[in-house]
Each structure stands twice: as C-alpha cells, then as structure tokens.
Amino acid sequence: MQLGETASVAIRILQEAVTNVVRHASASLVAVRLRFLQDGRIGVLVVDDGVGFDKAALLAGQPSEKNVGLYGMIERTELAGGRLSIRSAPGRGVAVRAVL
C-alpha cells in the first residue's frame, strides 16, 4: 500500500473515532495524535475521557447499528495491513490506537 493510500486510511480511522466521541462519549476532553513513524508507517491515537463502553459486549456478534463504526475501523486497518487496538471500560473513556 502506498503512503497516500495509508494516509487516507489513517484519516478515515481518525474521523470515525472522533465522530464516535462526539456522538456517544459525553466527553469533556479528547486528545488526537497523528504520527509519521520512522519506518514509513503512520500512527493514530484518539483518547477521550467519556463514558466508555464494554468492548467485549459491543463487539460480540455481527455488525449492527450500535457497532458498525468500530467494525469499520477494524476492517480498514486490517485491509491496510495494520493493527488497531481499542481500550475501554464503562466510565473510563476510550483509547483507539492504530498503526498502519
């Protein structure tokens, strides 16, 4: 995958993560970091202090209206040959990290 295509995936993941914060998190703080790594990869990090969620419960089963954004981020990352991690717990905010 070329850098331009990877950058497009990174921006889409960033966009979806921030959209999720706005729609669902009731956060008072969101931090966004986009890094160009030495080995030509791109790192994306979005962290909020919102309501969080039970990741295992939300991602159990098939994509639905409640989790389609998360599944989209996972799929985009995998298709780009990257890794995505989502850390969350009810009441503890969310951290989405992708390396592409």
Sequence and secondary structure as in RCSB ss.txt:
>XXXX:A:sequence
MQLGETASVAIRILQEAVTNVVRHASASLVAVRLRFLQDGRIGVLVVDDGVGFDKAALLAGQPSEKNVGLYGMIE
RTELAGGRLSIRSAPGRGVAVRAVL
>XXXX:A:secstr
  HHHHHHHHHHHHHHHHHHIIIII  S EEEEEEE TTS EEEEEEE S    HHHHHSSS  TTTHHHHHHHH
HHHHTT EEEEEE TTS EEEEEE 
